[in-house]
Amino acid sequence: MLDFVTTHFSSFQIGLLSFPFLLVLIAFRLPLSAAMFITGLLGTYVVSGNMRMMDSQLKTFTYGTMTSYSLSIIPLFLLMSEFATRGGMSAALFKAAEAWLGHRRGGLAMAAIGASAGFGAVCGSSLATASAMGRVALPELERAGYSGALATGALAAGGTLGILIPPSVVLVVYAILAEENIEKLFVAAFVPGIIAMLGYMATIAVYARLVPGSGNALPRLDYSKRFKALVQVWPVMTIFALVIGGIYSGAFSPTAAAAVGVAGTAIVAWVKGGLSLREIKASLLSAGQTSAMIFFIILAAGVYNSFLAAAQVPQTLAQFFLETQVSPWLILSGMLLLYLVLGTVMDSLAMIFLTVPIFIPIITGLDFGIPQAEVGIWFGILVLMSAEIGLITPPVGMNLFVINALSTRTGIAETYRGALPFVVSDILRIIVLVAFPSITMLLVRLIY
């Protein structure tokens, strides 16, 4: 069998055939990490015909992955997310946003979006943000008479801000795969993240006016009550200032900032009474399990990508696109469109692990009219935005399932309908960021 394959197919063709083979394994419900690991090892053996190279890969990648200092940021941000969720910070953020926005039509849903952005600034996880805000905001939205579609759709979309507003675990993974600077990626994500928040709020305002009765306004509060509610979120703002401000100013490295964030959220959660010894153990266990999953996926991706490199797949594809007369913008649009399609059946991390090692050599070799050093950072934000759409796109939008499971009166079909306007908002935002790269790179250029 091995002789037949090596005789009739080139290394490049074997590399290309590995993609459908990988997708078949995933279709049979094999975990992504296991599918990539098996495909990478088998592919290396087929291309090299040498079992010793497989053994060498396992030793090299296992040691290199598990001893990488850059990876230590992942469990720290995940632990910070756990402490923030258990510390009740989401409730204070929602109440403060409600005090300032609740009197507007659709204002309570806007408050949930604003609170999700604030929670994402100390969380870094989309599912955790959606879950935490859903528990706090969904009962309030239902009591206020909001339609099930708007309530669940807005909360599902707001959850995506957990990975758009830095810090972001997904951006850390992208930085490792693309060998980009984590600090610059965090800086670059800030403005697009704020644009996403404002875009979602604008979507709610339009929806509430086009569908009367879907988002009722609450009584207006006087300013004394508004400022009183705002004071309650000072712990979150302090942690955000320490973590992100420390990174932007150069006072902390991203890893050190993550450690500061863990300490800060732990103290706040303990003071609020939400961090007993039992909760600490549960937080450590949850963060450890998720970290182990991500680490093994990174290890498997390293094995698979090494096989692709040996088969000359990234290099050959990059050379092909460089030599063609196809517009770089058309190539970029095709990649982003592929993310939108894959997002309907795959989660964001899976898409990034599968595509980034292939796309990066291609995209960084094209001319988009911006400095070459900025292309990888700009593309990373576009990938993040595109992957985030998959979280609210049927049929496998994880945020949709998380929020819908919390609602007792809204069917999943209604949640799907409620998410569609936010998907449109996402697509429009991506088009703007593609057309104007300077928006993404604004803060990076100012700071660096």
C-alpha positions in Angstrom: 0.0 0.0 0.0 2.8 2.4 0.9 4.6 1.6 -2.3 1.5 2.2 -4.3 0.9 5.7 -2.7 4.5 6.9 -3.0 4.6 5.6 -6.6 1.4 7.2 -7.9 1.4 10.4 -5.8 3.9 13.1 -5.2 4.6 14.4 -1.6 2.5 17.5 -2.4 -0.4 15.5 -3.6 -0.2 13.3 -0.5 -0.3 16.5 1.6 -3.4 17.7 -0.2 -5.1 14.3 0.2 -4.6 14.5 3.9 -7.3 17.2 4.2 -10.2 15.1 3.1 -8.8 12.2 5.2 -8.7 14.5 8.2 -12.2 15.7 7.6 -13.5 12.1 7.3 -11.9 11.3 10.7 -13.6 14.4 12.2 -16.9 13.4 10.6 -16.7 10.1 12.4 -16.5 12.1 15.6 -12.9 11.6 16.3 -11.6 14.6 18.4 -9.8 17.2 16.3 -6.5 16.7 18.3 -6.6 12.9 17.7 -7.5 13.3 14.0 -4.6 15.8 13.4 -2.2 13.6 15.4 -3.0 10.4 13.5 -3.0 12.2 10.1 0.3 13.9 10.9 2.1 10.7 12.0 0.8 8.6 9.1 1.5 11.4 6.6 5.1 11.7 7.9 5.6 8.0 7.6 4.2 7.9 4.0 6.3 10.8 2.8 9.5 9.8 4.5 9.0 6.0 4.7 11.0 6.2 8.0 9.6 5.2 11.4 12.5 6.9 13.1 11.3 10.3 11.9 7.9 9.7 13.5 9.7 8.9 16.8 11.8 12.0 16.5 8.8 14.2 15.9 7.0 12.9 19.0 10.0 13.7 21.1 10.8 17.0 19.6 7.2 18.4 19.5 6.2 17.1 22.9 9.2 18.7 24.6 9.1 21.9 22.6 5.3 22.3 23.2 5.2 21.5 26.9 8.2 23.7 27.8 7.2 26.7 25.8 7.0 29.8 28.0 4.5 31.5 25.7 1.9 28.7 26.4 1.9 29.5 30.1 -0.4 32.5 29.3 -3.2 30.2 28.3 -3.9 28.5 31.7 -3.5 31.9 33.4 -6.1 33.6 31.3 -8.4 30.6 31.6 -8.0 30.7 35.4 -8.7 34.4 35.4 -11.9 33.7 33.4 -13.0 31.1 36.0 -12.4 33.4 38.9 -14.2 36.3 37.2 -17.2 34.1 36.4 -17.5 32.8 40.0 -16.8 36.2 41.5 -20.1 37.7 40.3 -18.5 40.4 38.2 -21.0 39.9 35.4 -23.9 41.1 37.6 -22.3 44.4 38.6 -21.4 45.1 35.0 -24.9 44.4 33.7 -26.5 46.5 36.4 -24.2 49.5 35.6 -24.9 49.2 31.9 -28.7 48.8 32.6 -28.7 52.0 34.6 -27.2 54.0 31.7 -28.9 52.3 28.7 -32.1 50.6 30.0 -34.4 53.6 29.3 -33.7 53.3 25.5 -35.7 51.1 23.2 -33.8 47.9 23.2 -31.6 49.4 25.9 -31.6 46.3 28.2 -30.2 44.2 25.4 -27.7 47.0 24.7 -26.7 46.8 28.3 -26.1 43.1 28.0 -23.8 43.8 25.0 -21.9 46.5 27.0 -21.6 44.3 30.0 -20.4 41.4 27.8 -17.6 43.7 26.5 -16.6 44.6 30.0 -16.7 41.0 31.2 -14.7 40.0 28.1 -12.0 42.4 29.2 -11.3 40.2 32.2 -12.3 36.9 30.8 -10.9 36.0 27.3 -13.4 33.2 26.6 -16.5 33.5 24.5 -18.4 30.6 26.0 -17.7 31.8 29.6 -18.8 35.3 28.7 -22.0 34.0 27.1 -22.8 31.7 30.0 -22.1 34.3 32.7 -24.0 37.1 31.1 -26.8 34.8 30.1 -27.4 33.8 33.7 -27.5 37.4 34.8 -29.2 39.2 31.9 -31.6 36.7 30.4 -34.1 36.6 33.3 -34.1 40.4 33.3 -34.7 40.6 29.6 -37.6 38.1 29.8 -39.2 40.0 32.8 -39.0 43.2 30.8 -41.0 41.6 28.0 -38.2 41.3 25.4 -38.9 38.9 22.5 -37.1 35.5 22.8 -35.3 36.1 19.5 -33.8 39.5 20.5 -33.0 38.4 24.0 -31.2 35.2 23.1 -29.7 36.5 19.9 -28.2 39.6 21.6 -26.7 37.5 24.4 -25.2 35.0 22.0 -23.7 37.8 20.0 -22.5 39.6 23.1 -20.7 36.4 24.2 -18.4 36.7 21.1 -17.0 39.9 22.6 -15.2 37.6 25.1 -12.7 36.7 22.4 -12.8 40.0 20.6 -12.0 42.3 23.5 -8.5 41.5 24.7 -7.2 39.5 26.5 -8.2 36.6 24.1 -7.2 33.0 24.4 -7.9 32.5 20.6 -5.5 35.4 19.8 -2.8 33.8 21.9 -3.2 30.5 20.0 -3.1 32.4 16.7 0.1 34.3 17.8 1.8 30.9 18.6 0.8 29.3 15.3 1.6 32.4 13.2 4.7 33.4 15.3 3.3 36.9 15.8 3.7 39.2 18.7 1.0 38.6 21.3 1.2 42.2 22.7 0.7 43.8 19.2 -2.2 41.4 18.5 -3.9 42.5 21.8 -3.4 46.1 20.9 -4.7 45.6 17.4 -7.8 43.8 18.6 -9.0 46.7 20.9 -10.4 49.1 18.3 -12.2 46.3 16.2 -13.6 45.0 19.5 -15.1 48.3 20.4 -16.5 48.6 16.8 -18.0 45.2 17.3 -19.7 46.3 20.5 -21.1 49.5 18.9 -22.2 47.6 15.9 -24.2 45.1 18.0 -25.8 48.0 19.9 -26.8 49.6 16.6 -28.2 46.3 15.4 -30.4 46.1 18.5 -31.6 49.7 18.0 -32.6 49.0 14.4 -34.2 45.6 15.4 -36.2 47.2 18.2 -37.6 49.8 15.8 -38.4 47.4 13.0 -40.1 44.9 15.3 -42.3 46.8 17.6 -42.6 45.4 21.1 -39.5 43.3 20.9 -37.5 45.5 23.1 -39.4 47.7 25.6 -37.8 50.7 27.3 -37.4 50.8 31.1 -38.0 53.9 33.2 -35.2 56.4 33.1 -33.0 56.5 36.3 -31.7 59.8 37.7 -27.9 60.4 37.5 -27.3 59.7 41.2 -28.4 56.1 40.7 -26.5 55.8 37.5 -23.2 56.8 39.0 -23.9 54.7 42.1 -24.2 51.6 39.8 -21.1 52.7 37.9 -19.1 52.8 41.1 -19.8 49.1 41.7 -17.8 48.1 38.6 -14.5 49.6 39.8 -12.9 46.2 40.6 -13.4 45.1 37.0 -12.1 48.4 35.6 -9.1 48.2 37.9 -8.2 44.7 36.8 -8.7 45.6 33.1 -6.4 48.7 33.6 -3.7 46.6 35.3 -3.8 43.8 32.7 -4.3 45.6 29.4 -2.8 48.9 30.5 0.2 47.0 31.8 0.6 45.2 28.5 0.1 48.4 26.4 2.5 50.5 28.5 5.1 47.8 28.5 5.1 47.5 32.3 4.1 43.8 32.0 4.7 41.0 29.5 1.5 39.3 28.5 2.3 36.3 30.8 3.1 38.6 33.7 -0.1 40.6 33.1 -2.1 37.3 33.0 -0.7 36.4 36.4 -1.6 39.9 37.8 -5.1 39.4 36.4 -5.5 36.0 38.1 -4.5 37.5 41.4 -6.8 40.5 41.0 -9.9 38.5 40.0 -9.2 36.0 42.8 -9.1 38.8 45.4 -12.3 40.4 44.1 -14.1 37.1 43.9 -12.9 36.3 47.5 -14.1 39.6 48.8 -17.5 39.2 47.2 -17.8 35.8 48.8 -17.8 33.8 45.6 -14.5 32.1 46.0 -14.6 29.4 48.7 -12.0 26.6 48.9 -14.4 24.4 46.9 -14.8 27.0 44.2 -11.0 27.5 44.0 -10.6 23.7 43.4 -13.3 23.7 40.8 -11.7 26.7 39.0 -8.3 25.1 39.0 -9.7 21.8 37.7 -11.7 23.5 34.9 -8.8 25.7 33.8 -6.5 22.7 33.9 -8.8 20.5 31.8 -9.3 23.2 29.2 -5.6 24.0 29.1 -4.7 20.3 28.6 -7.2 20.1 25.7 -5.7 23.2 24.0 -2.1 22.0 24.7 -2.8 18.6 23.1 -4.4 20.3 20.1 -1.3 22.5 19.7 0.9 19.4 20.0 -1.2 17.5 17.4 -1.2 20.6 15.1 2.5 20.8 15.3 2.9 17.1 14.2 0.4 17.7 11.4 1.9 20.9 10.2 5.3 19.4 10.2 4.0 16.7 7.8 2.5 19.4 5.6 5.8 21.3 5.6 7.7 18.1 4.7 5.2 17.5 1.9 5.9 21.1 0.7 2.2 22.0 0.9 2.4 25.6 2.4 5.5 26.5 0.3 4.0 25.2 -3.0 0.6 26.9 -2.4 2.3 30.2 -1.4 4.5 30.1 -4.6 1.5 29.3 -6.7 -0.5 32.3 -5.5 2.5 34.6 -5.7 3.1 33.6 -9.4 -0.6 34.0 -10.4 -2.1 37.2 -11.5 -5.1 36.9 -9.1 -5.7 40.0 -6.9 -4.4 39.6 -3.3 -7.8 41.0 -2.2 -9.6 38.2 -4.0 -7.4 35.6 -2.3 -8.0 37.2 1.1 -11.8 37.3 0.4 -11.7 33.6 -0.5 -10.0 32.7 2.7 -12.4 34.7 4.9 -15.4 33.2 3.0 -14.0 29.8 3.7 -14.0 30.7 7.4 -17.6 31.7 7.2 -18.5 28.4 5.6 -16.4 26.3 8.0 -17.9 28.2 11.0 -21.3 26.6 10.3 -19.9 23.1 11.2 -16.7 23.7 13.2 -15.6 25.7 16.3 -13.2 28.6 16.1 -10.1 26.8 17.5 -10.5 23.9 15.1 -10.6 26.3 12.1 -7.6 28.2 13.3 -5.5 25.1 13.9 -6.4 23.7 10.5 -6.0 26.8 8.4 -3.6 29.3 9.8 -0.4 27.3 9.2 -1.4 27.0 5.5 -2.7 30.5 5.0 0.0 32.5 6.8 2.8 31.8 4.2 0.4 32.7 1.5 -1.0 35.9 3.0 2.3 37.3 4.2 3.7 37.0 0.7 1.0 39.2 -0.9 1.0 43.0 -1.2 -1.9 44.7 0.5 -0.4 48.2 0.5 0.6 48.1 4.1 4.0 47.3 5.6 4.8 43.6 5.4 5.3 43.3 9.2 1.7 44.4 9.8 0.1 41.9 7.4 0.2 39.0 9.9 -1.3 41.1 12.7 -4.1 42.5 10.5 -4.9 39.0 9.1 -5.0 37.7 12.7 -7.7 40.1 13.6 -9.7 39.3 10.5 -9.4 35.6 11.3 -10.6 36.2 14.8 -13.6 38.2 13.5 -14.4 35.5 11.0 -14.0 32.6 13.5 -16.2 34.5 15.9 -19.1 34.5 13.5 -19.1 30.7 13.7 -20.1 31.0 17.3 -23.5 32.5 16.4 -24.0 30.8 13.0 -26.4 27.8 12.7 -26.2 24.8 13.0 -23.1 24.6 15.2 -23.0 28.0 16.9 -21.9 27.1 20.4 -23.0 30.4 21.9 -26.5 29.9 20.5 -26.7 26.5 22.3 -25.4 28.0 25.6 -27.9 30.8 25.7 -30.8 28.8 24.4 -30.2 26.2 27.1 -30.6 29.0 29.7 -34.0 30.1 28.3 -37.2 28.3 29.3 -39.5 29.9 26.7 -37.4 30.3 23.5 -37.0 27.5 20.9 -33.7 27.0 19.1 -35.2 28.1 15.8 -36.2 31.5 17.3 -32.7 31.9 18.7 -31.3 31.2 15.2 -33.5 33.9 13.8 -32.5 36.3 16.5 -28.8 35.8 15.8 -29.0 36.5 12.0 -29.0 40.4 12.3 -25.9 40.1 14.4 -24.2 37.9 11.7 -25.0 40.6 9.2 -23.4 43.2 11.5 -20.3 41.0 11.8 -20.0 40.6 8.0 -20.3 44.4 7.4 -17.6 45.0 10.1 -15.3 42.5 8.4 -15.8 44.2 5.0 -14.9 47.6 6.6 -11.8 46.2 8.3 -10.7 44.5 5.0 -11.2 47.7 3.1 -9.4 49.9 5.6 -6.5 48.0 7.3 -5.4 51.3 9.1 -8.4 50.9 11.4 -7.0 47.7 12.8 -3.4 49.0 12.9 -4.2 52.4 14.3 -3.2 51.7 18.0 -0.3 49.5 17.0 1.2 52.3 14.9 0.6 54.8 17.7 2.1 52.7 20.4 4.9 50.9 18.6 
